[in-house]
Amino acid sequence: MLQNILSFYIQGLLLAALTVVFCSLTWFILRAAKGVDKTHKERQDFLFDLLMINVMTIPIVAFGIVGILLMLKA
């Protein structure tokens, strides 16, 4: 049972990482296309904030995906 939960968490972590990175990359590209950040420092600050958001949200989204995977497999 523990092995099943661990495999679901690894799958959820992978899916969450891909989803969050894709969304943040899309957000970064759209923001760069609009020219919101004028200076290099502003772009660097935004990129740092985006990386911190990714680090904080990937585990949370992974637990949500694990719940969905458990419901689908049951």
Secondary structure, DSSP 8 states (H G I E B T S, - for coil): -HHHHHHHHHHHHHHHHHHHHHHHHHHHHHHHHHT---SHHHHHHHHHHHHHHHHHHHHHHHHHHHHHHHHHH-
